[in-house]
Amino acid sequence: MNSHNALFRRGDLAATLNGQLQKIANAVASWDEDSLLSTPERDICGSLEQEFLIEPLALDRAGITMESVTQSVETVRDFDEMVDVDRTVVTVSVPFAGEPRLFDLKPSTRTFTAPSGVVSRGELRLQCVGPVDRDARQVKHDLDSQLDNIEKYVKGSADQVKAYNESAAQKIATEVQARRARILENRNLQEALGYPLRRRPDAATYSVPISRKKIVPRRPAPASEPFRPEPVLDDSHYESALEVLRNQRNQLERSPSISSHLKEEQIRDLLLIGLNSQFEGRAAGEVFNYNGKTDILIREGDRHVFIGECKIWKSPKTITDTLDQLLSYLVWRDTKSALLLFIRSGSPAEIIDKAVAKVREHPNYKRDGQNATDERHDFVFRSKDDPNREIKLAFLPFYLPKPKASG
């Protein structure tokens, strides 16, 4: 081997990764308070993850390319004198993915034989230098031995990096949540004291705590002008509402003799009965909201905390039109919604796939949510009025085929 650079030898990987973890708290603390409150938490975490998460190394041995074979002269000691010896030089380039600086850091798992090479622009260049009379089989064996040794280092490095990424992502989420909570506590204290502050009002929110039986508002002390928290539906109660709708959907699908004859408004009314029994009459239908009428609404005081829209599938355009309609109802403070799609004919699986594709094509679509099954898909949308405001959308398909015509 010629005088290539030593790999995995300039620093300690474990110490470096630990140092990165220690920087996360300061990075979160450096965020402006108003930005931290007004920017969606997932976006903040995503920004910090881009800064702190590391792409592990991975070699692409199938993509190896070779340069022209060359000759060189090597001076070696032959007993008491130095002599020049002809050598054959074979150089190959191995594509790789991941953070190039990881080639400088020693993983915890390593071998006694230190590999060497040159890292440049997504490639690792290796050389095999030997006698001019070596055959291709010997050269190939030597190169494979080098790569096998490097692969051991790469795997050890990748394992440590993957573990670090999991810890870093969790630490980022924890630090962001903790700092947002501290800021909100301070803002609520400022509000309770009642003194005017020399700052613009911010758009932070708090959750409306509800039980499965009753919505009970919990509001802070009277708001001062700089900080006016807005209620939103807590995630657990949003899930409770969706669970009621899902259970009713299952009952309707199991009763085709009844559901097949129902019109869209009648299905909606049945769903409202279930929601009202769960949330003690807080759900309402055909209630004016913003600039239109929505199908299902849960209201807290003068705020709408859950909005649902019911539609019968006619074509992919049904999804686009319904999303536009739903977003037109939602004012900036509305953050929880649902799209209930009634499938009357055709293949449910094919229609669901088409519907999901149209949802992702919408200009306000931001990302998929956690659930992705035939029974439910979750999405996150941008508010049309405020790009920093996120709207949760649950897509629930109902398969309620019409009765087949007799004889």
C-alpha positions in Angstrom: 0.0 0.0 0.0 1.3 3.5 -0.8 1.2 6.5 1.5 -2.6 7.0 1.5 -4.2 8.7 4.4 -5.0 6.6 7.5 -8.7 6.1 8.0 -10.6 6.1 11.3 -7.7 7.4 13.2 -7.9 11.2 13.7 -10.4 11.3 16.5 -12.7 9.2 18.8 -16.2 8.7 17.4 -17.9 8.1 20.8 -16.4 11.3 22.3 -17.4 13.3 19.2 -21.0 12.1 19.3 -21.3 12.7 23.0 -20.1 16.3 22.4 -22.8 16.8 19.8 -25.4 15.6 22.2 -24.3 18.2 24.8 -24.8 21.0 22.3 -28.5 20.3 21.7 -29.7 22.1 24.8 -27.9 25.2 23.9 -29.2 25.1 20.3 -32.8 24.9 21.6 -32.1 27.7 24.1 -30.9 29.9 21.2 -34.2 29.9 19.5 -36.2 33.1 19.8 -39.1 32.7 22.1 -41.8 33.9 19.8 -40.5 31.7 17.0 -40.4 28.7 19.3 -44.1 29.2 20.2 -45.4 30.2 16.7 -43.5 27.6 14.7 -45.0 24.0 14.7 -43.1 21.8 17.1 -42.4 19.2 14.4 -40.8 21.9 12.2 -38.6 23.0 15.0 -37.5 19.5 15.7 -37.0 18.9 12.0 -34.7 21.9 11.7 -32.6 20.9 14.7 -32.5 17.3 13.4 -31.0 18.5 10.1 -28.3 20.2 12.2 -27.5 17.4 14.6 -28.5 14.1 13.1 -25.7 12.4 11.1 -26.0 10.2 8.0 -24.1 7.0 8.7 -21.5 5.6 6.3 -22.4 3.0 3.7 -20.1 1.6 1.0 -21.5 0.8 -2.5 -19.2 -2.1 -3.5 -21.4 -2.8 -6.5 -20.5 0.6 -7.9 -16.7 0.2 -7.8 -14.8 1.6 -10.7 -11.2 1.2 -11.6 -8.6 3.6 -13.0 -6.0 2.6 -15.6 -3.3 0.3 -14.1 0.0 2.1 -13.8 3.6 1.3 -12.9 5.7 2.9 -10.2 9.2 2.4 -8.7 9.6 1.7 -5.0 12.9 2.0 -3.2 13.4 -0.9 -0.8 16.3 -2.2 1.3 17.9 -5.4 0.0 20.3 -6.5 2.7 22.7 -3.6 3.1 21.8 -1.6 0.1 18.8 0.3 -1.2 17.4 -0.8 -4.6 14.6 0.3 -6.9 11.9 -2.2 -7.5 9.1 -2.0 -10.2 5.6 -2.1 -8.8 2.1 -2.4 -10.3 -0.4 0.1 -9.0 -4.2 -0.7 -9.2 -6.5 2.1 -8.1 -10.2 1.7 -7.5 -12.9 4.1 -6.4 -15.7 3.0 -4.1 -18.9 5.2 -3.9 -20.2 5.8 -0.4 -23.1 7.5 1.3 -23.0 9.3 4.6 -21.0 11.9 6.4 -17.4 11.9 5.0 -15.9 13.2 8.3 -16.8 9.8 9.9 -13.8 8.3 8.0 -11.6 10.3 10.4 -13.2 9.0 13.7 -12.4 5.7 15.4 -15.4 3.6 16.2 -15.5 1.5 19.3 -15.3 -1.7 17.2 -12.2 -1.8 15.2 -9.4 -4.2 14.0 -5.7 -4.1 14.6 -5.0 -3.4 10.9 -5.7 0.3 10.2 -7.1 0.8 6.8 -6.0 3.7 4.5 -7.4 5.5 1.5 -8.4 8.9 0.1 -11.8 10.3 0.7 -13.0 12.7 -2.1 -16.5 13.8 -3.3 -18.5 10.8 -2.3 -15.8 8.3 -3.2 -13.2 6.3 -1.3 -10.1 5.7 -3.4 -8.0 2.6 -2.6 -4.7 1.4 -4.1 -3.2 -2.0 -4.3 0.6 -1.9 -5.0 2.5 -5.1 -5.6 5.0 -7.0 -7.8 4.6 -6.6 -11.5 4.1 -10.3 -11.9 1.0 -10.6 -9.8 -2.1 -11.9 -11.6 -5.7 -10.5 -11.5 -6.8 -13.1 -8.9 -4.2 -11.9 -6.4 -4.9 -8.3 -6.9 -8.7 -8.9 -6.5 -8.0 -10.8 -3.3 -5.9 -8.0 -1.9 -8.5 -5.3 -2.7 -11.4 -7.4 -1.3 -9.3 -7.8 1.9 -8.9 -4.1 2.2 -12.6 -3.5 1.6 -13.6 -6.2 4.1 -11.5 -4.5 6.7 -12.9 -1.1 6.0 -16.4 -2.5 6.1 -15.8 -3.6 9.7 -15.0 -0.1 10.6 -17.9 1.3 8.6 -20.4 -1.1 10.3 -19.1 -0.2 13.8 -19.3 3.5 12.9 -22.8 3.1 11.5 -24.1 1.3 14.6 -22.8 4.0 16.9 -24.2 6.8 14.6 -27.6 5.1 14.4 -27.8 4.9 18.2 -26.6 8.5 18.5 -29.3 9.6 16.0 -32.0 8.0 18.1 -30.7 9.6 21.3 -30.3 13.0 19.5 -33.8 13.0 18.1 -35.3 12.1 21.5 -33.2 14.8 23.2 -34.2 17.4 20.7 -37.9 16.6 21.2 -37.6 16.6 24.9 -35.7 19.9 25.0 -38.1 21.6 22.6 -41.1 20.5 24.6 -39.6 21.5 27.9 -38.6 25.0 26.7 -41.9 25.6 25.1 -43.6 24.6 28.3 -41.4 26.9 30.3 -42.0 29.8 28.0 -45.8 29.3 28.2 -45.6 29.2 32.0 -43.8 32.5 32.0 -46.2 34.0 29.5 -49.2 32.9 31.6 -47.5 34.3 34.7 -47.0 37.6 32.8 -50.7 37.5 31.9 -51.8 36.9 35.5 -49.7 39.8 36.8 -51.5 42.0 34.4 -48.7 44.5 33.6 -48.3 45.6 30.0 -45.3 44.2 28.2 -43.1 45.9 25.6 -43.6 43.1 23.0 -46.0 42.2 20.2 -48.7 39.6 21.0 -47.8 36.1 20.1 -49.8 33.2 18.8 -49.2 30.5 21.4 -51.9 28.0 22.1 -53.0 25.9 25.0 -55.1 22.7 25.0 -58.7 22.4 26.1 -58.7 19.5 28.6 -61.8 17.3 28.1 -62.8 13.9 29.5 -64.4 11.2 27.4 -67.8 12.3 28.8 -67.6 16.1 28.9 -65.7 19.0 27.5 -64.5 21.2 30.4 -62.6 24.4 29.5 -59.6 25.4 31.6 -58.5 28.9 30.9 -55.7 31.0 32.4 -56.3 34.2 34.3 -57.7 37.1 32.2 -55.4 37.7 29.3 -53.3 40.8 29.0 -52.8 42.2 25.5 -49.3 40.8 24.9 -50.4 37.2 25.2 -53.8 35.6 24.3 -53.7 31.8 24.4 -56.2 30.1 22.1 -57.9 26.8 22.9 -57.3 23.7 20.8 -58.6 20.2 21.2 -56.1 18.0 23.1 -54.7 15.2 21.1 -56.2 12.5 23.4 -59.7 13.9 23.0 -59.3 14.4 19.2 -58.5 10.7 19.2 -61.6 10.0 21.3 -63.8 11.8 18.7 -62.1 9.8 15.9 -62.6 6.6 17.8 -66.3 7.3 18.1 -66.5 7.9 14.3 -64.5 4.8 13.6 -66.7 2.6 15.7 -69.8 4.0 14.1 -68.3 3.5 10.7 -67.7 -0.2 11.6 -71.3 -0.6 12.7 -72.6 1.0 9.5 -70.4 -1.3 7.4 -71.7 -4.3 9.2 -75.3 -3.3 8.6 -75.6 -2.9 4.8 -79.3 -3.5 4.9 -79.6 -0.2 6.8 -76.7 1.9 5.6 -77.1 1.2 1.9 -80.4 3.2 1.8 -79.1 6.2 3.8 -78.3 9.5 2.2 -75.2 11.6 3.1 -77.1 13.9 5.5 -78.7 10.9 7.2 -75.3 9.2 7.7 -74.0 12.5 9.1 -76.9 12.7 11.5 -76.2 9.2 12.8 -72.6 10.2 13.4 -73.6 13.3 15.3 -75.8 11.2 17.6 -72.8 9.2 18.6 -70.6 12.2 19.1 -73.2 14.0 21.1 -73.6 11.0 23.4 -69.9 11.0 23.9 -69.3 14.7 24.3 -72.6 15.7 25.9 -74.2 17.7 23.1 -71.1 19.7 22.1 -71.2 18.4 18.5 -73.4 20.1 16.0 -74.2 19.8 12.3 -74.5 22.4 9.6 -73.1 25.1 11.8 -71.8 28.2 10.1 -68.0 28.5 10.5 -65.9 31.1 8.8 -67.4 31.3 5.3 -69.3 28.0 4.9 -71.2 25.3 6.6 -69.4 22.3 7.9 -70.9 18.9 8.6 -69.6 18.0 12.0 -68.4 20.5 14.6 -67.3 20.4 18.2 -67.3 23.8 19.8 -65.8 25.1 22.9 -67.2 28.5 23.8 -66.8 30.7 20.7 -64.0 28.5 19.4 -64.3 25.5 17.1 -62.0 22.7 18.2 -63.0 19.8 15.8 -64.3 20.1 12.3 -65.3 17.2 10.1 -66.6 17.1 6.5 -68.6 14.2 5.0 -68.5 13.4 1.2 -69.6 10.7 -1.1 -66.8 9.6 -3.5 -67.5 10.4 -7.1 -64.0 10.9 -8.5 -60.5 12.1 -7.4 -61.8 15.6 -7.8 -64.1 14.9 -4.8 -61.0 15.0 -2.5 -59.6 18.2 -3.9 -62.9 20.0 -3.7 -63.6 18.7 -0.2 -60.1 19.8 1.1 -60.6 23.2 -0.4 -64.0 23.4 1.2 -62.7 22.2 4.6 -59.8 24.6 4.6 -62.1 27.5 3.7 -64.1 26.7 6.9 -61.0 26.6 9.1 -60.0 29.9 10.7 -56.4 30.3 11.8 -57.0 28.8 15.3 -58.7 25.6 14.1 -56.2 22.8 14.2 -58.1 19.5 14.3 -60.2 18.1 11.4 -61.4 15.0 9.7 -62.5 14.0 6.2 -65.1 11.2 6.2 -65.4 9.6 2.7 -68.4 7.5 1.9 -67.6 4.9 -0.8 -70.8 3.7 -2.5 -69.5 1.6 -5.3 -66.2 0.3 -6.8 -63.2 -1.2 -5.2 -62.6 0.4 -1.7 -58.8 -0.3 -1.8 -58.4 1.3 -5.2 -60.5 4.3 -4.3 -58.6 4.8 -1.0 -55.3 4.8 -2.8 -56.6 7.4 -5.3 -58.0 9.5 -2.4 -54.7 9.4 -0.5 -52.8 10.4 -3.6 -55.0 13.4 -4.1 -54.6 14.5 -0.5 -50.8 14.5 -1.0 -51.1 16.5 -4.2 -52.9 19.4 -2.4 -50.8 22.6 -2.2 -51.5 22.8 1.6 -50.3 19.3 2.2 -47.2 19.2 4.5 -46.5 15.6 5.5 -48.1 12.3 6.4 -49.2 11.7 10.0 -48.7 8.7 12.2 -51.6 6.4 11.0 -51.6 4.9 7.6 -54.0 2.0 7.2 -57.0 1.1 5.1 -59.1 2.2 8.1 -57.5 5.6 8.6 -54.8 7.9 7.2 -53.4 11.0 9.0 -52.0 14.1 7.4 -50.7 17.5 8.4 -51.7 20.5 6.4 -50.6 24.2 6.5 -53.3 26.7 7.4 -54.2 28.8 4.4 -54.0 31.9 6.6 -50.8 31.2 8.6 -48.1 28.9 7.2 -46.8 28.3 10.8 -50.2 27.0 11.9 -50.5 23.2 11.3 -53.8 21.4 10.8 -54.3 17.8 11.6 -56.5 15.9 9.1 -57.7 12.4 9.7 -59.0 10.7 6.6 -61.6 8.0 7.4 -63.1 6.0 4.5 -66.5 4.4 4.9 -67.5 1.5 2.6 -71.3 1.7 2.3 -72.3 0.2 -1.0 -75.7 0.9 -2.5 -78.2 -2.0 -2.7 -78.0 -4.0 -5.9 -81.0 -3.7 -8.1 -83.2 -6.8 -7.9 -84.1 -9.1 -10.8 
